[in-house]
């Protein structure tokens, strides 16, 4: 790859059923499957983007959120340039577990400078919302993360913004932008 071409690995982590797979599929393929099938171990998707003068191939690592896969996840974290932590806006338990996901991810990373983002998914279920916007934004701020609210079902520019912002943050940290 030339000096302005990069390969970035971004991990998506969070409790089972929060929409990690759906969000990545919406982003990479503009598809949404309404039938929930839990990820078994890991699912890897790629997408090419452009950030400034940089061509970036994203390797999107969708990890299983179920506790059963806990021992496998750390091997998928290695080599990550960024991490997206997700919870469901209609699932308080998935929100409360966000600090545990951050701790798990950071435990296996050699650098603490890896950009993190927090996404509250399932914004389309506004009537069932259990997590106030300000509470989620405050949690993100306490971990130096940017907060996004998304709907993998409905799509929208926020989903694209998450991944381009993570890529920009990493490039900035590396003084490549």
N, C-alpha and C positions, 0 to 999 in steps of 0.2 A: 504494500500500500504506500502511496506517496505521502508527503508530509502533511497534506490536508485531508487524508482519509483515515478514518478511525473505526475500530470495532469496539463497541461498548456493550458490556453485559449489565443488564438491569434486572434485579430480582423483585418479584412481586410476592409479598408475604402477608399473612393475616389468617384469621380463623376460617374454618371451613364454611362454605356457603355465603361468603361476603361478596362474591362476584369477581374474583381475580381473573379467572378464565374468561368470563364474559367480557370484562373490560379489555383484556388483551386482544381477544378476537374482534371486538368492535374497533379497536385501534388499528390492528394490523390488516384486517380483512373486511372491515365494515359489515360484520355479520353479528347476529344475536340469535342464540338458541334458547328458547324459553324452558327447555327441559334441563333440569339440574342433574349433572353427572359429576361426582367429585373427582378431582385430579388424583391419579394414582402415582404418588411419588413426585414426578415433575413433568411439565410439558414445556417445550421450547419452541418459540416462534421468532422469526426475524422480520425486520422492517428497515428499509433504507430511508433516511431523512437527510435534510440539508440544514445546517445551522451556520449562518454567515457564509464563509467560504469553505466550510468543512463538510465533507461527505461522511456520513456516519451510518454504519450498519449496526442496528440495535439487535442484540440477542436478548430476547425477553424470556426470562425464566420464571415460569408460573409454578410455584411450589404448593404442595398439598398442605392444607391447613389442619387436617385432622391430627390429633395427638399421636396416633399410631405411627405416623411418618416422621415423628420428631427426630429420630436418630439419623435419618437420611438427609434431612434438610441442610445441615451444615456443609456437607460436601458440595451442594449446589451453590452455596454462598461464595465460595472461593473464587477470586478473580472478578468479583462484581465491582463496577464503577459507580453504581448508585442502587438505591433500594426504594421501592414503593410499598409503604405499609397501608393496608386497607382494612376498613371495617364497614359494616352495613349500618346505615342511618336508622334502620328499624330494629336493630339488634344491640341492646345495651351490653350484653356479655362480650360481643366482639369489640366494642369500643373500650371497655374496661381492660381488655387483654392487650391493647396496643403497647403499653410500656414493656410488657413481657416479650412481645415480638421484637421491639427495638433492642432490648437487652440480649436476646438470643442472637440476633443478627450481628450486633457489635462484638459479641463475645468471640466470634470466629473471624473477624476482620482485623488485619494487621494495622490498618490506618483508621483513625477516627474522623478523617476529613472526607469520608465518602458521603456525597449528598443523599439526603433522605427526603421523601415527600410523604404526606399523609392524605389519603383519599377516603372520604365518606361516600360510599356507593349506595345505589338504590334511591336516588333523589326522586325518582318517579313514584315512589311510595310515600309521598309527602304526608298523607293522612295518617300513616302508621309510624311516622317519625318519632324516635325516642331520644335522639341526641341533638340538643340545641346547637345551632351554628357557632355561637360564641364559645361554648364549652369545647367544641372540637378545635376551633381556631386557637384557643388558649393552650390546649394540649400540644398542638403542633409547634406553637411558638416556644414552649418550654423545652423542646428538643431541637430547636433551630431548624424546623421543617416548614415548608410551604404547605398550606392546606387547600385542598380542592374538594368540591362536591360534584359528584358525577352520577350519571345514569347510563350504565352499559346498555340498557334496554333502548333508551331513546337516543343515545349518542350525544354529539355536540362538541363544540370546540374545546371544552375543558379537558377532554380526554387527550386530544393532541397536545395541548399545552403542558400536561403533566410530563410527558416524555421529552418534549423539546426543552422544557425548563430544566429537567434533570441533566440532559446532555449539555446545555449551556453552563449550568453550575459546575459540572465536572471540567469542562474546557476552561472555564475561568480559573478554577483552582489550579489547573495545570499551566496557566498562562498561555493558553493556545488560542485564545479568542481576543 
